[in-house]
């Protein structure tokens, strides 16, 4: 994986917290949920905590359903569910 510098510094609000700078991108990063593996772009931000935020575009593309009642997510990719 290669981290690309982010020349167009983007600022992303995170749940009402102070804004953070996006300092790099890692494109086509494999993301795995159980046996399903999908590519995605990771945004490298300033800070010390490890946080993974998946965008609505990724949720829509992979038909992700968040089940809050039992704290699980379901994903469908190429006809397979996890």
N, C-alpha and C positions, 0 to 999 in steps of 0.2 A: 504494500500500500504506500502511496506517495501523498504527502501533504502538500497541497498547492497553496501558496501565499494568496491571501485575499486582498487584491489591490483595491477593491471597492468596499472598504470597511462598511459592513452592514451592522445595524444595531437591532437586536431582537428583544422585545419585551418578554419576560418569562413570568407568567402568573402574577402580575402586579409587582414583582420585585424590580429593583433597579435594572436599568438596561445594561446589556453586556455587548462587548465588541466581538464580532466574528473575525478571527485572525487567520483562519485557514480552512481549506476544504479537503476532504478525502473522498474522491469520487469512486463509484462502483464498489463500495465496501460490502462484503457479504454479511447479511444480518440473518441469524438463524432463530427460529422459533420451533422448538421440538425438531421434527425431521424436515421442516420446510426452510429452504434457504433462498433469500431474495437479495438483490443488490439495492444499495441506497447510498445517498451522499451524507457523510458526517460533517458537521460544522464544528470546527475547533474554536472554542471560546476561551477568553481569559478567565482564570479562576482556579480554584484548587479542588472543587468537587467534581466527581464523575457523574455526568447527567446525560441521558439519552432521550432526545425528543424526536418523535416521528411526526412528520407533517401530515396534514389532511390528504394531500395528494398520494402519499404512500398508503394511507388507510383506505382510500377509495380504490386505488389500483389493485390492492391485494385483498379487498373485501373484508377488512378487519372489523370485528364487532367487539366492543368493550362491554363485558358483563360485570357491572359494578356490584350486583347482588352477591356474587361469589368471588369477586376479584380475579377474574380470568379474562383472557382475550382469545378470540377465535380468528383464524386467518384461513383464507382459501387461496390457493395458488395452483394453477394448472389442474384444476379439478380435485385437488387434495385439500383436506382440512386438518388443522392442528389446533 
